[in-house]
Amino acid sequence: MAPHHRAMKPVPAENMPGGLGAKKAWISRDFLAVLYEDQDTGADRLTVNSTTVDRDTGRWRDGITWDELMEVKRQCGLDKEWAVEVYPPDTETVNVAAMRHLWLLPHPPTYAWRKAA
């Protein structure tokens, strides 16, 4: 059962979701976010899913918007971090759950649009 609060709150260590490399987790009424460290590269990844299950499919509710992802990232204390979402070729797509993955970047990407000074 999802919590009743709208804001993301830290998940206590004893209730952390499993998974290789899980460092921190946050939960709200609408979302669960887990920060993982990639075991191969050391890069951090924020994985976000809905806390609501679609009754027809038995999967997490799909359709997390860009604005919702930005708000989750912000509420997890990552508002100053650059992050990217990867869209692979069809032959490399892995889609086993309605989750979104944001890879945190060590530096701003050169291809990013920036606000004018």
C-alpha positions in Angstrom: 0.0 0.0 0.0 1.4 3.4 -1.0 1.9 6.1 1.6 -0.6 9.0 1.9 1.9 11.8 1.5 2.4 13.6 -1.9 6.1 14.5 -1.3 8.9 12.0 -1.7 10.1 10.8 1.7 13.3 8.7 2.3 12.7 4.9 2.7 14.3 3.6 5.9 17.2 1.2 5.2 15.4 -1.8 6.6 12.6 -1.2 4.0 14.8 -0.5 1.0 13.8 -2.3 -2.2 16.2 -5.1 -3.1 18.5 -4.9 -6.1 22.1 -4.9 -6.8 23.7 -1.5 -6.1 20.6 0.2 -4.4 22.0 3.1 -2.4 18.9 5.2 -1.4 15.1 5.1 -2.0 12.2 7.5 -1.7 8.5 7.0 -1.8 5.4 9.1 -2.0 1.7 8.4 -2.6 2.3 8.3 -6.3 5.9 7.2 -6.9 8.8 5.0 -5.8 12.3 6.1 -6.7 15.5 4.1 -6.1 19.0 5.4 -6.6 21.3 2.6 -7.9 25.1 2.6 -8.5 25.9 0.7 -11.7 28.3 -2.1 -10.7 30.2 -1.9 -14.0 30.6 1.9 -14.5 30.0 3.4 -11.0 27.4 5.7 -12.6 24.3 6.5 -10.6 20.8 5.8 -12.0 17.5 6.9 -10.6 14.8 4.4 -11.3 11.2 5.7 -10.9 7.9 3.8 -11.0 4.3 4.5 -10.1 3.1 3.1 -6.8 -0.2 2.2 -8.5 -0.7 -1.1 -10.2 -2.8 -1.3 -13.4 -5.6 -3.8 -12.6 -5.8 -5.0 -16.2 -2.1 -5.8 -16.7 -0.9 -6.4 -13.1 2.0 -4.0 -13.9 3.0 -0.7 -12.5 0.9 2.1 -14.0 2.6 3.5 -17.1 2.6 7.0 -18.4 5.0 9.0 -16.0 5.3 12.4 -17.6 8.5 14.5 -18.0 7.2 17.0 -15.5 6.5 14.2 -13.0 10.0 12.8 -13.5 11.6 16.2 -13.0 9.6 16.7 -9.8 10.6 13.3 -8.4 14.3 14.0 -9.3 13.9 17.4 -7.5 12.3 15.9 -4.4 15.0 13.2 -4.2 17.6 16.0 -3.8 19.0 15.7 -7.3 17.7 19.1 -8.6 21.3 20.3 -9.3 22.3 17.1 -11.2 22.2 16.6 -15.0 20.5 13.4 -16.0 19.6 11.6 -19.2 17.1 9.0 -20.3 18.2 6.5 -22.9 16.1 5.4 -25.9 17.9 2.4 -27.5 17.3 0.8 -30.9 14.4 -1.6 -31.1 16.8 -4.6 -31.1 18.2 -3.5 -27.7 14.9 -2.6 -25.9 14.4 -4.1 -22.5 10.9 -3.4 -21.3 10.0 -5.7 -18.4 8.2 -3.1 -16.2 6.7 0.3 -16.4 9.8 2.0 -15.0 11.8 5.1 -16.1 15.5 5.3 -15.7 17.5 8.6 -15.4 21.3 8.2 -15.5 23.0 11.0 -13.6 25.9 12.6 -15.4 29.2 13.7 -13.9 29.3 16.8 -16.1 26.8 18.8 -18.1 26.5 17.3 -21.6 27.8 19.5 -24.5 24.6 18.8 -26.4 22.3 20.2 -23.7 20.2 23.3 -24.2 20.9 25.9 -21.6 19.1 28.9 -20.3 20.4 32.2 -21.8 22.5 34.2 -19.4 
